[in-house]
Amino acid sequence: MDKKYSTIIVIYIFVFLYIKICKTYKLYEVLSKEDVLKTTNEYYISFYCKNDTCAVVDDLYNNPLVEIPDEKGNIITYISYTCTYDNIKLSKCPKEICAYGKCKSTKCTTDSQCLSNKCIDNFCVFNKETPIVRCDNIYTPDTLFSRRSSYMYCKPYPEPCETDDECSSRKCSINKTCNSQTQGPSDSEGTSLF
């Protein structure tokens, strides 16, 4: 292969990787809740919000911790995992959550460690005064007359619910708790021919 073509290929690869890295970096920005709600056509993305500040989080709900900056820009780590008071009394709350080979503690000693701002018997619990706000992308697949799309929806998670609209995932389970949002485009979506 000619040296000129090799150089061009290397430049194209560099530009492609640069764009991918910049797009990935963009997803890890901290946004206002208003900006999160303006986000469309992004898939497999979720945020936790405290006041009006939202930080991107694992869309698979695997991490019980979230880092959100305070008003001065200092990064604060909060426990986002909550347990019901009944489950605490029945010893049904996990002391740690493990994912990707790493375990993280869900135990608290003070209210300020909890995103919900309420720690009871070393576990973060639901708090009606300071509900945890989670924002998830809600996916709409391709149809015969429209292209796939998504929009962000923010509600408390994983609090008790009666209807789908009460959950950030828009999925209230039969057990009356909010389920995670796992829908998005598949690798093969859009490749079929009519």
GIJOVEN-V919109 format. One record per helix or strand. SS is the DSSP state (a for helix, b for strand). FROM is the first residue (numbers start at 1). TO is the last residue. Records with the same first field share a line. If there is no record, write none. Layout:
SS=FROM-TO / FROM-TO
//
This chain:
a=3-27 / 33-38 / 85-89 / 111-113 / 164-166
b=30-32 / 40-40 / 46-50 / 53-57 / 65-69 / 75-79 / 83-83 / 96-99 / 102-105 / 107-107 / 114-114 / 119-120 / 123-125 / 133-140 / 149-156 / 160-160 / 172-172 / 177-178
//
